[in-house]
Amino acid sequence: MAHKVGLLVGREWSFPPAFIEEVNRRDQGVVAEYVKLGGTSMNEPCPYAVIIDRISHEVPYYRSYLKNALLQGTKVINNPFMWTADDKFFEASLATRLGVASPKTIVLPNKEYVPGIVHPDSLRNLDLVNWDAVLDYVGLPCVLKDAHGGGWKEVYICRSRQELLDSYDQSGLLTMVIQEFIDWDHYVRCMCLGQEKVLPMKYHPGERKYYVEHDHLSPELGERIVSDSLKLVKALGYDMNTVEWAIHDDVPYAIDFMNPAPDMDIYSLTPHYFEWVVSAMADMAIDLALNPRPQLQATRWNDLF
């Protein structure tokens, strides 16, 4: 009987069929298909050896299903327990503990709370934000962004104290982080798969565009970026992620590495990088289906420090 790989997807149209076709084309005793769900019983066995999760961050039922699937012995990419717990402030602290350069970062109290929160009673532990201390630490300009966001949503470049306060006042129920602004002279986004393969791609965050330039990094800088990217994804336990690096004076700063459902669209990646991603994802899925790795264990960051 063939081992099964399941794919959970949203609106994306180019990667899913290409991935399924690539796995099935290889005829290695592994078949890939879309997962079909319609209600799940507790402790229900999972028919998949591997599930690739591209959408559970937007569909809570899928996340619940994946936690049970992991309990049944399925390899879930990415681990739904870690993904649920991850945020950009934790990442910044983790990077620093691992010796990876990262912008100075502060997490802020929410601007607003749900109606059940009564300010004088529910927030007795909360003090006023000391904006002078915040700006003394991160400096200006600075970046304000959603601690749990992605896709460059709710990201503000603030060049004055007033711009920062105005942007924060618009954040509503979101938990925001404020970061030191790195005035980069080169920007790289790395596709990281299987905690083994790292593809450093030249990227322009303002244009949201990849550039197919194979010699855009010196050997020394390229080696450091690959090594630091692997440190981060291994610590997080992510088998599918992108890590973004803002490079200033030959120092790569880890800007954003909470992308466990990275954009894999052919028009975003370019056909050249898209082909690499489809092939590498198929390699990983087939290997994990044929050679299971236990996932029911705590993430052990202390082993990496």
C-alpha positions in Angstrom: 0.0 0.0 0.0 1.3 3.5 -0.9 2.1 6.0 1.7 -0.1 9.1 1.5 0.8 12.8 1.6 -2.0 15.2 2.2 -2.1 18.8 1.2 -4.1 21.5 3.0 -4.4 24.7 0.8 -6.3 27.9 0.4 -6.6 30.1 -2.7 -3.2 29.4 -4.1 -3.4 27.9 -7.6 0.1 27.2 -9.0 2.0 25.3 -6.3 -0.6 22.7 -5.1 -1.2 20.9 -8.5 2.5 21.1 -9.4 3.5 19.6 -6.1 0.9 16.8 -6.3 1.9 16.0 -9.9 5.6 16.0 -9.0 5.2 13.5 -6.1 2.9 11.2 -8.0 5.1 11.3 -11.2 8.0 9.9 -9.3 6.2 6.6 -8.5 8.2 5.9 -5.3 5.4 4.3 -3.3 4.1 7.7 -2.2 0.9 9.4 -3.4 -0.1 13.0 -2.8 -3.6 14.4 -2.7 -5.7 17.1 -1.3 -7.0 16.5 2.3 -10.8 16.3 2.5 -12.4 17.0 5.9 -15.9 17.3 7.2 -15.8 16.9 11.0 -13.3 14.9 13.1 -13.9 12.6 16.0 -11.5 12.7 19.0 -8.5 10.5 18.7 -9.5 9.7 15.1 -6.8 7.9 13.1 -5.2 9.9 10.4 -4.7 8.2 7.0 -1.7 10.4 6.0 1.9 9.8 6.7 2.6 13.4 6.0 0.4 16.5 5.8 1.7 19.8 4.2 -0.2 22.7 5.9 -0.5 25.8 3.8 -3.7 27.4 5.3 -4.5 26.4 8.9 -3.5 29.9 10.2 -6.7 31.1 8.5 -9.0 28.1 9.2 -9.1 27.2 13.0 -10.8 23.8 12.4 -7.8 22.7 10.2 -5.4 23.6 13.0 -7.4 21.5 15.5 -7.4 18.6 13.0 -3.7 18.9 12.5 -3.0 18.7 16.3 -4.9 15.4 16.4 -3.2 14.2 13.2 0.2 14.8 14.9 -1.0 12.9 17.9 -1.8 9.9 15.6 1.7 9.8 14.3 1.4 11.9 11.2 4.3 14.2 10.3 2.7 17.7 10.0 4.6 20.4 8.2 4.7 22.7 10.0 4.2 21.5 13.6 0.8 23.1 14.5 1.8 23.4 18.2 4.8 25.6 17.5 3.1 27.6 14.8 0.3 28.4 17.3 2.8 29.6 19.9 5.1 31.6 17.6 5.3 35.4 17.3 7.8 38.0 16.1 8.8 39.1 19.6 9.7 35.5 20.6 11.6 35.1 17.4 13.7 38.2 18.1 14.6 36.9 21.5 15.3 33.4 20.1 17.6 34.8 17.4 19.6 36.8 20.0 20.0 33.7 22.2 21.3 31.8 19.2 23.8 34.5 18.3 22.0 35.6 15.2 22.0 39.3 14.5 18.4 40.8 14.8 17.0 44.3 15.1 16.3 45.6 18.6 12.7 44.7 19.3 10.0 45.6 21.9 6.6 44.1 22.2 3.8 46.6 23.1 0.5 46.3 25.0 -2.5 46.3 22.8 -4.1 49.6 22.0 -7.6 48.1 22.4 -9.1 45.0 23.9 -12.2 42.9 23.5 -15.4 44.2 25.3 -15.0 41.7 28.2 -11.8 43.4 29.3 -12.7 46.0 31.9 -9.7 48.4 32.0 -9.5 49.2 35.7 -10.0 45.6 36.8 -8.7 43.4 34.0 -5.5 45.4 33.3 -4.3 46.0 36.8 -0.8 44.7 35.9 -0.5 47.0 32.9 1.4 50.3 33.1 1.6 53.1 30.6 4.0 52.7 27.7 7.2 54.8 28.3 7.6 56.0 24.7 10.8 57.9 25.5 12.4 54.7 26.7 11.0 52.8 23.7 12.5 55.2 21.2 15.8 55.5 23.1 16.1 51.7 22.6 15.0 51.2 19.0 15.7 54.7 17.6 14.2 56.4 14.6 13.2 55.5 12.0 11.6 52.4 13.4 9.2 49.6 12.2 5.9 48.9 13.8 4.2 45.6 12.9 1.8 42.9 14.0 3.5 40.4 16.2 1.5 37.6 14.7 1.1 38.9 11.1 2.6 38.1 7.8 2.5 39.1 4.1 3.6 42.6 5.0 0.2 43.4 6.4 0.0 46.0 9.2 3.6 47.1 8.8 4.5 50.8 9.3 7.8 52.6 8.8 7.7 55.4 11.3 10.1 58.3 10.9 9.0 60.4 13.8 7.6 60.0 17.2 4.2 61.3 16.0 4.1 58.8 13.1 4.8 56.0 15.6 2.0 57.1 17.9 -0.5 57.6 15.1 0.3 54.1 13.7 0.0 52.5 17.1 -3.4 54.3 17.6 -4.7 52.5 14.5 -3.5 49.0 15.6 -6.8 48.1 17.4 -6.8 44.6 18.9 -3.5 43.6 17.4 -0.4 43.0 19.5 2.4 45.1 17.9 6.1 44.9 18.0 8.4 47.9 17.4 11.8 47.2 15.8 15.0 49.0 15.0 15.0 50.0 11.3 17.9 48.4 9.4 18.9 50.7 6.5 19.8 47.8 4.3 22.0 47.9 1.2 21.0 44.3 0.2 18.0 42.2 1.0 17.7 38.4 0.9 14.8 36.0 1.4 15.7 32.4 2.0 13.4 29.5 1.2 14.2 26.9 3.9 12.9 23.4 3.4 13.4 20.2 5.6 15.8 22.0 8.0 18.4 21.1 5.4 18.0 23.0 2.1 18.3 26.8 2.0 17.9 28.9 -1.2 19.0 32.5 -0.7 17.1 34.7 -3.2 17.7 38.3 -3.9 14.5 40.1 -2.9 13.2 43.7 -2.8 10.6 44.1 0.0 9.3 47.4 -1.4 8.7 45.9 -4.8 7.7 42.5 -3.5 9.9 41.0 -6.2 12.5 38.3 -6.5 15.5 38.8 -8.8 17.2 35.7 -10.3 20.8 36.6 -9.7 22.9 33.6 -8.7 26.0 35.6 -7.6 24.4 38.3 -5.5 26.2 37.2 -2.3 29.9 36.8 -1.5 30.9 33.3 -0.5 31.5 34.4 3.1 28.2 36.2 3.4 26.3 33.5 1.6 27.7 30.9 4.0 26.7 33.0 7.1 23.2 33.5 5.8 22.7 29.8 5.1 24.2 28.8 8.5 22.1 31.4 10.4 18.9 30.4 8.5 19.4 26.8 9.5 20.0 27.8 13.1 16.6 29.6 13.2 14.5 26.9 11.4 16.0 24.1 13.5 15.3 26.0 16.7 11.7 26.6 15.6 11.3 23.1 14.2 10.0 24.5 10.9 10.4 22.3 7.8 8.9 24.9 5.5 9.7 28.6 6.1 11.2 31.7 4.6 13.8 33.8 6.5 14.4 37.4 5.5 17.7 39.1 5.9 18.4 42.9 5.7 22.2 43.3 5.1 23.9 46.4 6.3 27.7 46.7 6.2 28.0 43.0 5.4 26.1 42.1 8.6 22.9 40.1 7.9 20.0 40.9 10.3 17.2 38.5 10.7 14.1 40.6 9.9 11.3 38.1 9.6 11.3 34.4 10.0 7.8 33.6 11.0 6.7 32.5 7.5 5.7 28.8 8.0 3.3 28.9 5.0 5.6 30.8 2.6 4.5 32.2 -0.7 5.2 29.6 -3.3 3.3 31.1 -6.2 5.0 30.8 -9.6 4.5 34.5 -10.4 6.0 35.5 -7.1 9.0 33.1 -7.0 9.6 33.3 -10.8 9.5 30.1 -12.8 13.2 29.4 -12.0 12.8 29.4 -8.2 9.3 27.8 -8.4 10.7 24.7 -10.1 13.3 24.4 -7.3 10.7 24.7 -4.6 8.3 22.1 -6.1 11.2 19.6 -6.6 12.6 20.2 -3.1 9.1 20.0 -1.4 8.5 16.7 -3.2 11.9 15.4 -2.1 11.1 16.2 1.5 7.5 14.9 1.5 8.5 11.6 -0.1 11.5 11.1 2.3 9.3 11.9 5.4 6.6 9.5 4.2 9.1 6.6 3.6 11.3 7.4 6.6 9.1 8.7 9.5 10.6 11.0 12.1 8.9 11.2 15.6 7.3 14.5 16.1 5.6 13.9 19.5 8.3 15.5 21.5 8.9 18.9 23.0 10.9 21.5 21.1 14.2 21.7 22.9 15.7 25.1 22.3 18.1 24.7 25.2 20.0 22.1 23.2 20.9 24.8 20.7 22.2 27.4 23.2 
